[in-house]
Every structure is written in structure tokens, then in C-alpha cells.
Amino acid sequence: MIKDSGKHLFDMVIVWKLDRFARNRYDSARYKALLKKNGVKVVSATEIISEGAEGIILESVLEGYAEYYSADLSEKVIRGMTENALKAKYNGGTLPIGYMIDSERHFQIDPLTAPFITEAFQQYDEGATMTDILDYLNEKGVKNSRGLPLNYNSVQHLLKNRRYIGEYTYRDIIIPDGIPAIVSKDVFGRVQDRLSENKKAPARHKAEDDYLLTTKLFCGYCGAYLCGESGTSRTGNVHHYYKCVSVKKKRAECHKKPVKKDWIEDLVVNETMKMLNDDSKAESWFGFGLLNCTIIPCTPVGCRG
């Protein structure tokens, strides 16, 4: 509007009140000076201001009071929200998936969506990629606060949200265990470590997305997930394979050896195609609306079909 005033397209700006034109006296004076230079006058529809010297004083008082009211209201809002924060009450904003607000404005665990959050952290801790978790959450019908499907950034923010370990924060107020926790601190800590590692090695993280069976393979010895890994031989060739998470993180005594990526993926695809081409089995699967879990007989490795 200020820019268009220089084109002399209009000669008056009508506002409901002067405090609608600007929130502080500096902006008001600056923009009114520019408008006056371009031959445009600012008029209030509800405030009668004379053209003489008295009008200048009245306009200054009205603008000063508007700025005071705005600053005073801001202080009152912050004071009220601070009091809520000290009681770990909900202060507005985007509500994290997995929580709901009770009548006292306290955080409570949502029994419908909280289990998906717990499973997402568990999967990532056991070697799943963010893409795998995104597919899992969207498959389960989990939506964001606007009712839309999640995206990659949603998953990244979700895995970093410290509210899931019960930490309440507002401005400089931090209350440990201020709200019910959905994820244990041990799992959350390991997830943050893995996020940090993947941030330092974006190329490796990108390569993980090409492993079709990540979170779908599980170890026949200890039951943990198998995640994709790669290594370079002395000849410079890159080899891809699946490795048991327990072996990788040395969290359990498991002697499962790595499985070649191409071999196991081809085996699973071929076995799946054979089953899909079997009309009797296909009819029973789709009669229940889903495929049965299939154990692939291999060294021992299983596939959650």
C-alpha cells in the first residue's frame, strides 16, 4: 500500500482505528510521513480527530495508548503461559502425535496413536531407516496435526522430540518428567546417537533406502531386525549385505553371519511370486485382507511378508 501510494492511485487510507494502522509510534510516524509525501491522508473511521493542533495531540495519545496496550497484553499473555508452564500444562501450538489434552489442560497419552510412536522409535533403534518408519506410520494411518499424511521431515522431527521422554519445555522453563513418557530414555538416547551418525554420513543413509527388506528380515537366532550395510573389499568393490542388529551393536550374544543383499532379496521376491501365483493360497490371503507372515528357510533368516 505504501509503495502504491507513490503511483498516486488513491488519496486516502481509511482504518477502523489508528491502532489498526501500526502497532508502535515509530512505524506510524514513518509510514504516515511517506503517505503525506505522496499526498495520501490516513483517516480513522471510529475516532474523531480534528485538523488543528488539538488533533495532533489526540492522535499521539491514541497511538501511544495503542502501543502501551499491545505491550501490556503481550506481558500478560507471557505471564499466564509461564504460570501454565510451571504446572506443565498445555500452552497451545502443535500437539505431538501420541498425546491428547485433558480437561485440566494436562498432557495425557493417546492410547490410539502412542503405540505407533513407541514402535517407530523401536524400529529406528533396531536399524530401520526414516523412509521405513515413514512408510510404516502412513500405512497405519497416522496423520499430522492438520490431518495430512506424514512426510520425511515429520519423522525426523518426531524422532528428535524430547517430549516423548516426558520433558516439558516452554521458553527457558524445562521440567523433566513433566508429562507422561511414551519412549524410554535409553531408547531415545540410542536413537539420537544414530541420528547424529547418519547426519555425519548422509551418503550412507541414502544407500540404506535401497535395502528393500530392512525391518522385514529378522534374525532366526535372536529375533532382532536385520539392517542393510555395505563394505569395500581390498579390490575396491562395494559389497552389500544384511546384518543382525544385535551383532552390529553387540547387545546380545548372537552368531548370525551377514547375508548377501542380492541373494536374500532375489530369494524373497521369487518365493513371493510363487505364492502369489498359487490361486488357492492367494484366495485365503486376500480373504483375510492381508498376507500371512512367511518364514523363508535360509541360514536361519526370516522374512515378515
C-alpha positions in Angstrom: 0.0 0.0 0.0 2.8 2.4 0.9 4.5 1.6 -2.4 1.3 2.1 -4.4 0.8 5.5 -2.8 3.7 6.8 -4.8 1.8 5.9 -8.0 -1.0 8.4 -6.9 -3.7 5.7 -7.3 -5.6 6.9 -4.2 -5.6 9.9 -1.9 -6.9 8.4 1.4 -6.4 5.4 3.6 -9.3 4.6 5.9 -8.7 2.5 9.0 -11.2 1.2 11.7 -8.9 2.6 14.4 -5.4 4.1 14.4 -4.1 1.1 16.2 -5.0 -1.0 13.1 -2.6 1.1 11.0 0.5 0.5 13.2 1.5 -1.2 16.5 4.0 1.4 17.6 4.5 5.1 17.2 7.7 4.8 15.2 6.1 2.8 12.4 3.0 5.0 12.5 5.0 8.2 12.1 7.3 6.8 9.4 4.6 5.5 7.2 2.3 8.5 7.7 5.2 10.7 6.6 5.6 8.6 3.5 1.9 8.7 2.7 1.8 12.5 3.4 4.7 13.0 1.0 2.7 11.2 -1.7 -0.4 13.2 -1.0 -2.3 10.5 0.9 -4.1 11.1 4.2 -4.8 8.5 7.0 -8.4 8.7 8.4 -9.9 6.8 11.3 -13.5 5.6 10.8 -14.4 5.5 14.5 -12.1 8.2 16.1 -12.9 11.8 15.6 -9.7 13.7 15.2 -9.7 17.4 14.3 -7.5 19.0 11.7 -5.9 21.6 14.1 -3.2 21.4 16.8 -5.5 19.5 19.2 -5.8 16.7 16.6 -2.0 16.2 16.7 -2.0 15.8 20.5 -5.1 13.5 20.4 -3.6 11.3 17.6 -0.3 11.0 19.5 -2.2 10.0 22.7 -4.2 7.4 20.9 -1.2 5.9 19.2 0.8 5.9 22.5 -2.1 4.1 24.2 -2.4 1.5 21.4 1.4 0.7 21.8 1.0 0.5 25.6 -2.0 -1.8 25.3 -0.1 -4.1 22.8 2.9 -4.3 25.1 0.9 -4.8 28.2 -1.2 -7.6 26.6 1.9 -9.3 25.5 3.3 -9.3 29.1 0.1 -10.6 30.5 -0.1 -13.4 27.9 3.5 -14.5 28.6 2.9 -14.3 32.4 -0.2 -16.5 32.1 1.6 -19.0 29.8 4.6 -19.1 32.2 2.2 -20.0 35.1 0.8 -22.8 32.9 4.3 -24.0 32.1 5.3 -24.2 35.7 2.3 -26.6 36.2 3.3 -28.5 32.9 0.0 -27.5 31.3 -0.6 -27.3 27.5 0.2 -23.8 26.2 -1.1 -24.3 22.7 0.8 -25.0 19.5 1.1 -28.2 17.6 0.2 -31.2 19.7 2.8 -34.1 19.3 1.4 -37.3 17.9 0.7 -39.7 20.7 -0.7 -37.2 23.2 -4.1 -35.7 24.0 -5.1 -32.9 26.4 -7.5 -33.5 29.3 -10.0 -31.1 30.8 -7.3 -29.6 33.1 -5.1 -28.9 30.1 -2.5 -31.6 31.1 -0.8 -33.9 28.6 -2.2 -37.5 28.6 -1.1 -40.5 26.4 -3.4 -41.1 23.5 -3.9 -44.9 23.6 -4.7 -45.0 19.8 -1.6 -43.3 18.4 1.1 -43.7 21.2 1.8 -47.3 20.4 2.8 -46.3 16.8 5.3 -43.7 18.3 6.8 -46.4 20.5 7.1 -48.8 17.6 8.7 -46.1 15.4 11.5 -45.4 17.9 12.0 -49.1 18.4 12.3 -49.8 14.7 14.8 -46.9 14.2 16.8 -48.2 17.2 16.9 -51.6 15.6 18.2 -50.4 12.2 15.2 -49.2 10.2 15.6 -46.1 8.1 13.4 -43.0 8.3 11.8 -44.0 5.0 10.9 -47.4 6.5 9.3 -45.6 9.5 7.5 -43.1 7.3 6.0 -46.0 5.3 5.0 -47.8 8.5 3.3 -44.7 10.0 1.5 -43.8 6.8 0.4 -47.5 6.4 -1.1 -47.4 9.9 -3.0 -44.2 9.0 -1.1 -41.9 11.4 -1.8 -38.2 10.4 -0.2 -34.9 11.4 -2.0 -32.2 13.3 -3.7 -30.9 10.1 -5.0 -34.4 9.3 -2.5 -34.9 6.4 -0.1 -37.9 5.8 3.3 -37.6 7.3 6.4 -36.7 5.3 10.2 -37.3 5.8 10.6 -34.1 7.9 7.7 -35.1 10.1 9.5 -38.4 11.0 12.8 -36.5 11.6 11.1 -34.0 14.0 9.2 -36.9 15.7 12.4 -38.8 16.5 14.0 -35.7 18.0 11.1 -34.6 20.1 12.1 -34.8 23.8 8.5 -34.6 24.9 8.3 -38.3 24.2 10.6 -39.0 27.2 8.4 -36.8 29.4 10.4 -33.5 29.1 8.2 -30.4 29.2 9.7 -27.1 27.8 8.5 -23.6 27.5 10.9 -20.7 26.8 13.6 -21.2 29.5 11.4 -23.5 31.6 12.4 -27.2 31.4 10.6 -29.7 33.6 11.9 -33.3 33.4 9.1 -35.9 33.7 6.6 -33.1 33.5 4.4 -35.1 31.1 3.8 -38.9 30.7 6.6 -40.5 28.7 6.0 -42.6 25.6 9.6 -43.7 25.0 12.2 -44.8 27.4 15.2 -42.6 27.9 17.6 -45.4 26.9 15.9 -46.0 23.5 15.6 -42.2 22.9 19.3 -41.8 23.7 20.3 -44.5 21.2 18.1 -43.0 18.6 19.7 -39.6 19.0 23.1 -41.2 18.6 22.1 -42.9 15.4 20.5 -39.7 14.1 23.8 -38.0 14.8 25.8 -40.7 13.0 23.5 -40.6 9.9 23.8 -36.8 9.8 27.6 -37.1 9.6 27.3 -39.7 6.8 24.4 -38.7 4.5 25.6 -40.8 1.6 25.4 -44.0 3.8 22.0 -43.0 4.9 20.9 -42.6 1.3 22.2 -46.0 0.5 20.2 -47.6 3.3 17.0 -46.7 1.5 17.9 -49.1 -1.3 17.7 -52.1 1.0 14.2 -53.5 0.3 14.0 -55.8 3.2 15.1 -53.6 6.1 12.8 -54.1 9.1 11.2 -57.0 7.2 14.0 -59.5 7.9 14.6 -60.8 11.4 17.3 -63.0 12.8 16.5 -66.7 13.3 18.8 -66.8 16.4 17.9 -63.8 18.5 14.8 -62.3 16.7 16.3 -58.8 16.1 15.9 -56.9 12.8 18.4 -57.2 10.0 19.5 -53.9 8.6 21.4 -53.1 5.4 25.1 -52.5 5.4 27.9 -52.2 2.8 31.6 -52.6 2.8 34.5 -52.1 0.4 36.9 -55.0 -0.3 40.6 -54.8 -0.9 40.0 -54.8 -4.7 37.8 -51.7 -4.3 34.5 -53.5 -4.9 31.5 -52.5 -2.8 29.5 -55.4 -1.3 26.0 -55.1 0.2 24.5 -57.3 2.8 22.1 -57.6 5.7 23.4 -57.8 9.2 21.7 -58.6 12.5 21.3 -55.5 14.7 22.3 -57.5 17.8 25.6 -58.4 16.2 26.1 -54.9 14.9 25.5 -53.2 18.3 26.9 -56.1 20.4 23.8 -56.1 22.6 23.4 -59.8 22.7 25.3 -63.0 22.1 24.3 -63.7 18.5 26.4 -65.5 15.9 24.3 -64.7 12.9 26.6 -64.1 9.9 25.8 -61.3 7.4 23.6 -62.3 4.4 24.3 -61.1 0.9 21.8 -58.5 -0.2 21.2 -59.7 -3.8 20.8 -63.3 -2.7 18.2 -62.8 0.0 16.2 -60.2 -1.9 16.0 -62.4 -5.0 15.0 -65.4 -2.9 12.2 -63.4 -1.1 10.9 -62.0 -4.4 10.9 -65.4 -6.2 9.2 -67.1 -3.3 6.6 -64.4 -3.0 5.9 -64.6 -6.7 5.4 -68.4 -6.5 2.9 -67.9 -3.6 1.0 -65.2 -5.4 0.7 -67.4 -8.5 -0.8 -70.1 -6.3 -4.6 -69.3 -6.6 -5.5 -71.4 -3.5 -3.1 -69.5 -1.3 -3.9 -66.1 -2.8 -7.6 -66.6 -2.2 -7.0 -67.4 1.5 -4.7 -64.4 1.9 -7.0 -61.8 0.4 -10.0 -63.4 2.1 -8.5 -62.1 5.4 -7.5 -58.8 3.8 -3.7 -59.3 4.4 -0.8 -61.7 3.6 0.3 -64.2 6.2 3.8 -63.9 7.6 6.1 -66.2 5.8 9.3 -67.8 7.1 12.0 -68.1 4.5 14.2 -71.2 5.1 17.6 -69.8 5.0 20.6 -70.0 7.3 18.3 -69.1 9.6 16.7 -65.8 8.4 13.1 -65.0 8.4 11.0 -62.6 6.3 8.0 -60.8 7.5 6.0 -60.9 4.3 
